[in-house]
């Protein structure tokens, strides 16, 4: 893979990541203002990592 191919691959991966973040935020944005709270963001991060509510309360 040359530098140009690698650069294109990085752009595609970044684009996929941004699209996924938008999809996740759309679900978490309960009031539809286009933003999520810190608590909602933490809940999403914990869910993505497979950390349950019980483990979450122990770490706080």
N, C-alpha and C positions, 0 to 999 in steps of 0.2 A: 504494500500500500504506500503510495507516495504522499507527499504533503497535501496536495490538492484533494485527493480522495479522503484523507484523514480529516481535513477541514470540513468537507461536505458531510461526512459521517457525524462529526461533532455537532454541526448545525441541525441535522435531523434529530439527533438524540435530544438536544436542547429544546427543539420545537415540540417533540413528544412530551417532554417534561412539563412545558408550559401549558400544553393542552390538558394534560392530566390535572395539573394544579387548578386550572379554570373549572374543570368538571367537578372536582372535589369541593372547591369553594362555592360553586353554585348550589350544591346540596347543603352545605353548612351555613350559607347565608340565609338565616331564617327570616329576616325582615326585608330582604331583597334590595338593600342599598349598595351592593357591590363590595362590601367589606365584611370581614369576620372579626370577632372579638378575640382577645388573647386566650380566653378560656376555650372558645370554639377551636382555635388553632391548636392549642395543646391537646384537646380531645381528639382531633384529627390525627395529630402526630402520634399519640399513644395508640390509637386504633390501627394506624398504618404499621406500627411496630409490634402489634399484637399484645399490647399491655392492657390488661383488664382494669376495671374500676377499683378492685381491691388492691392491686399492686400500686395503682396511682395514688391512692390515699395514704399508703404506707410511705411513699417517697416524698410526700409533701410535708 
